[in-house]
Structures are given as C-alpha cells and as structure tokens.
C-alpha cells in the first residue's frame, strides 16, 4: 500500500493544515486587536439599538435574494428619524 494514500497520512495532513490555519487566524486576531479593529461600529439601525424586539437575521438562499428581517414589527427597520413606538428595553 502506498504511504501517501493511506487513511492515516490523510488525517495527519488535514490535521497539520488545520493547525496552520488556526495559528494564522489567532495571529490575525491579535493583530486586529492591537490595531483597534475590535471596535467595529454596530450593524444595528440606530433606532433598534438596545431594543428587545431586534432580530437582525438575513433570510434567503443566495446573496442576491437575501433580505434581513430587522424585527417582527418593522421587517425593514424603523424608517423615520423619530423613535420607534414598539421599542422595548433589553
């Protein structure tokens, strides 16, 4: 049996590849935290910040038809500058 095609060698190659990938992700996270990338602005609409009704999950099978559901009361979010009448504290 060829050693390169044995199931054990395949596992070891995949494991080494995962360890290499995980180490790279860790290093990137450390770099991001040092450069201030962990202070990313919230993707919530301003009227929805701190609201218990916020859902924020996007539904759809592909990127072109996917649409976010902001909350059950206002599926596309509160669209005016006034405060939302359905806002509830978390």
Rosetta blueprint (number, residue, H / E / L):
1 X L
2 X L
3 X H
4 X H
5 X H
6 X L
7 X H
8 X H
9 X H
10 X H
11 X H
12 X H
13 X H
14 X H
15 X H
16 X H
17 X H
18 X H
19 X H
20 X H
21 X H
22 X H
23 X H
24 X H
25 X H
26 X H
27 X H
28 X H
29 X H
30 X H
31 X H
32 X H
33 X H
34 X H
35 X H
36 X L
37 X L
38 X L
39 X L
40 X L
41 X L
42 X L
43 X L
44 X L
45 X L
46 X H
47 X H
48 X H
49 X L
50 X L
51 X E
52 X L
53 X L
54 X E
55 X E
56 X E
57 X E
58 X E
59 X E
60 X L
61 X L
62 X L
63 X L
64 X L
65 X L
66 X L
67 X E
68 X E
69 X E
70 X E
71 X E
72 X L
73 X L
74 X L
75 X L
76 X L
77 X L
78 X L
79 X L
80 X L
81 X L
82 X L
83 X L
84 X L
85 X L
86 X L
87 X L
88 X L
89 X E
90 X L
